Amino acid sequence: MRRSGTLARQALLVRVGRRSVADTGGRAATATRAEVLYTGPEQHVRPHVSAPGIPMETPAVADDGASIPLLPGEHTMSRRVSFALVNACTLSSLGLGLMAIFLAMDGNARIAAACLVACVAFDGLDGALARKLGVSSPFGAQMDSLADMCSFGLAAPVVVYASLAGSVPQYAAAIASALVAGCAAIRLARFNVSPKDGRFFCGVPTTMAAAVLALTVLIGLPLPGMVMLGGVTLLAFAMVSSFPYAKLARLLKLPPWLWLLPIVGALLQPRMTFVLIVAVYLVSGPILWMRAKRV
């Protein structure tokens, strides 16, 4: 009874996982291991339980119990400052995303859209600095992804909802905004676990989608509310599509005369030029996908 009472007062954590290895005959053998941790007055740790002949799994922490460092490599003062600078850019993007939400809730949709444009700038800056200063890390990648979800997956839909208020039914604006948030979450999660392609994005990036939405609100496109609603919905689905979209580095390699067209158009009709550029980019994904299928 005393033994049972002691166990009842202790916190129990059980983690069970499965892993596959190859046995001596070449066939895949599956083992189940369980780790039981007691955290109470008397702490007991049971080792991993493995099937006969299968080596025990090595813990993913150091022998002294210390966690894996956030900054890989040498911890010099210069690298620490660079690491802090990069993460300050990421946190700035996060803070501007929150500011955009607050402004949109107060009815200042255009100022909120300007904050989103600044979020896009800081999001591009932190990645460029991390690569240039040599402080890229898994921690930084996760920080960037979480900040993107706040700025582009939550703030952008709130700004869109505020800008559509009064021009479309409230439930329609809410559904379109929720669709943007859900597709952004799926897009970011898929990006974190998918292999990277140096030439193309798989679907429209959340940063680019948020930039398009923010600029649409900022320049005040004279389009009917239902047309805007359709464009928001199309952009949300483009984020989770499998169509290949060219990265900026690839677009910069286009012939110089192609860049003259949008520049001249921006001087004459900036709003219409913006709509045409976005439309051409969205259509380029399905075209590239169909060309790849024919090869």
ChimeraX attribute file (.defattr): number of C-alpha atoms within 10 A of each C-alpha:
attribute: neighborCount
match mode: 1-to-1
recipient: residues
	/A:1	5
	/A:2	7
	/A:3	7
	/A:4	8
	/A:5	9
	/A:6	12
	/A:7	13
	/A:8	10
	/A:9	11
	/A:10	15
	/A:11	12
	/A:12	12
	/A:13	10
	/A:14	9
	/A:15	9
	/A:16	10
	/A:17	9
	/A:18	9
	/A:19	10
	/A:20	11
	/A:21	13
	/A:22	11
	/A:23	12
	/A:24	9
	/A:25	7
	/A:26	8
	/A:27	9
	/A:28	11
	/A:29	14
	/A:30	14
	/A:31	15
	/A:32	13
	/A:33	17
	/A:34	15
	/A:35	14
	/A:36	15
	/A:37	17
	/A:38	16
	/A:39	14
	/A:40	13
	/A:41	10
	/A:42	9
	/A:43	10
	/A:44	11
	/A:45	10
	/A:46	10
	/A:47	13
	/A:48	16
	/A:49	15
	/A:50	14
	/A:51	12
	/A:52	7
	/A:53	8
	/A:54	15
	/A:55	11
	/A:56	12
	/A:57	12
	/A:58	7
	/A:59	9
	/A:60	9
	/A:61	10
	/A:62	9
	/A:63	8
	/A:64	6
	/A:65	9
	/A:66	8
	/A:67	10
	/A:68	10
	/A:69	10
	/A:70	11
	/A:71	16
	/A:72	13
	/A:73	11
	/A:74	9
	/A:75	12
	/A:76	9
	/A:77	9
	/A:78	11
	/A:79	17
	/A:80	14
	/A:81	13
	/A:82	18
	/A:83	23
	/A:84	13
	/A:85	16
	/A:86	26
	/A:87	20
	/A:88	14
	/A:89	21
	/A:90	26
	/A:91	20
	/A:92	18
	/A:93	30
	/A:94	25
	/A:95	17
	/A:96	23
	/A:97	30
	/A:98	19
	/A:99	18
	/A:100	29
	/A:101	27
	/A:102	17
	/A:103	20
	/A:104	23
	/A:105	15
	/A:106	11
	/A:107	15
	/A:108	16
	/A:109	25
	/A:110	22
	/A:111	18
	/A:112	32
	/A:113	30
	/A:114	19
	/A:115	25
	/A:116	31
	/A:117	24
	/A:118	18
	/A:119	29
	/A:120	23
	/A:121	15
	/A:122	21
	/A:123	24
	/A:124	15
	/A:125	15
	/A:126	24
	/A:127	19
	/A:128	14
	/A:129	18
	/A:130	19
	/A:131	12
	/A:132	11
	/A:133	14
	/A:134	13
	/A:135	20
	/A:136	19
	/A:137	17
	/A:138	11
	/A:139	14
	/A:140	20
	/A:141	15
	/A:142	12
	/A:143	16
	/A:144	22
	/A:145	19
	/A:146	18
	/A:147	21
	/A:148	26
	/A:149	24
	/A:150	22
	/A:151	29
	/A:152	30
	/A:153	29
	/A:154	23
	/A:155	29
	/A:156	33
	/A:157	28
	/A:158	26
	/A:159	29
	/A:160	27
	/A:161	24
	/A:162	24
	/A:163	25
	/A:164	23
	/A:165	15
	/A:166	11
	/A:167	13
	/A:168	17
	/A:169	12
	/A:170	12
	/A:171	9
	/A:172	15
	/A:173	26
	/A:174	18
	/A:175	15
	/A:176	21
	/A:177	26
	/A:178	19
	/A:179	19
	/A:180	29
	/A:181	23
	/A:182	18
	/A:183	20
	/A:184	30
	/A:185	23
	/A:186	15
	/A:187	24
	/A:188	19
	/A:189	13
	/A:190	13
	/A:191	16
	/A:192	12
	/A:193	8
	/A:194	9
	/A:195	8
	/A:196	11
	/A:197	10
	/A:198	10
	/A:199	13
	/A:200	17
	/A:201	19
	/A:202	21
	/A:203	22
	/A:204	27
	/A:205	19
	/A:206	29
	/A:207	24
	/A:208	14
	/A:209	21
	/A:210	30
	/A:211	22
	/A:212	19
	/A:213	23
	/A:214	28
	/A:215	18
	/A:216	20
	/A:217	21
	/A:218	18
	/A:219	14
	/A:220	12
	/A:221	14
	/A:222	10
	/A:223	9
	/A:224	11
	/A:225	17
	/A:226	15
	/A:227	11
	/A:228	21
	/A:229	22
	/A:230	12
	/A:231	14
	/A:232	22
	/A:233	17
	/A:234	14
	/A:235	25
	/A:236	26
	/A:237	18
	/A:238	24
	/A:239	25
	/A:240	21
	/A:241	16
	/A:242	15
	/A:243	22
	/A:244	21
	/A:245	24
	/A:246	19
	/A:247	15
	/A:248	11
	/A:249	11
	/A:250	12
	/A:251	11
	/A:252	10
	/A:253	8
	/A:254	10
	/A:255	9
	/A:256	9
	/A:257	8
	/A:258	9
	/A:259	12
	/A:260	11
	/A:261	11
	/A:262	17
	/A:263	12
	/A:264	12
	/A:265	15
	/A:266	14
	/A:267	10
	/A:268	11
	/A:269	11
	/A:270	15
	/A:271	17
	/A:272	13
	/A:273	18
	/A:274	18
	/A:275	13
	/A:276	14
	/A:277	11
	/A:278	14
	/A:279	12
	/A:280	10
	/A:281	13
	/A:282	19
	/A:283	13
	/A:284	16
	/A:285	22
	/A:286	17
	/A:287	14
	/A:288	14
	/A:289	14
	/A:290	12
	/A:291	9
	/A:292	10
	/A:293	8
	/A:294	6
	/A:295	5
